[in-house]
Amino acid sequence: MVGTLDAFAPFVVMKPALSTSEAARWLGISKSTLIRAVNRGDIQPAFRTPGRHLRFTFDELEAIKRRLQSPLAGIL
């Protein structure tokens, strides 16, 4: 059977990108801190929406979180 779904299989839908508020919460920092880091060029968003809102991917956030937890985190 083509296209059948197992009703008991785990099904996870992930958002392709997070908003600034969601990303800041995930990183454990304030939204203002995240925006300042972006404005300084320390953190790059994955993209900006047509309305100029920042969006972040999970891959990028994981890399940012590793940087924040590193011994050299004071650079950020």
C-alpha positions, 0 to 999 in steps of 0.5 A: 500500500502506497501512502499509508500511515501507521497511527501509532508511529511517532509523528513530529512536525517541526517548524522550519524556523523560529521567531526571535522570541522563540529563539531567545527563549530556546537559547535562554536569553532575552529577546533584546539580547538576541536582537542586539547580538544580531545588530552587532553581527555576532549572530546571523539569522537564517533569514528575514521575512518580507516584513523584516522579522528575523527567523532562526533555524534549529541548526543555527540555534544549536551552534549558537548555544554551543558558542554561548556555553563555551569558555569563550562565551564572554565574546558574545 
